[in-house]
Amino acid sequence: MQTTTLLPVGVTSPPASTLFAWRDFVIGLALTALLPALFWIAAFTGIAGLMGYAPDPKSLLIAGSAIAGFLAAFFVVLTAKHSDSVR
């Protein structure tokens, strides 16, 4: 069964590749930047806890943001050529 969306005359929907490209970009960014940052902050918190030190939540947030920002910058640079062709 095929479903269609009615659009005004003269308006075309963007190609499916464009619609999925941004979703794929966000998923890639999350996998590349957010998950490693969460892992390293969790590892640091666990090791610090074993050593008897309770890290400040604000410092964990700052460190996690720095890690995620650093990795996100590399992700954007490495995917910039592909992103230009999608727009």
Secondary structure, DSSP 4 states (H G I P E B T S, - for coil): --------TT--PPPHHHHHHHHHHHHHHIIIIIHHHHHHHHHHHHHHHHTT----HHHHHHHHHHHHHHHHHHHHHHHHHHHHHH-
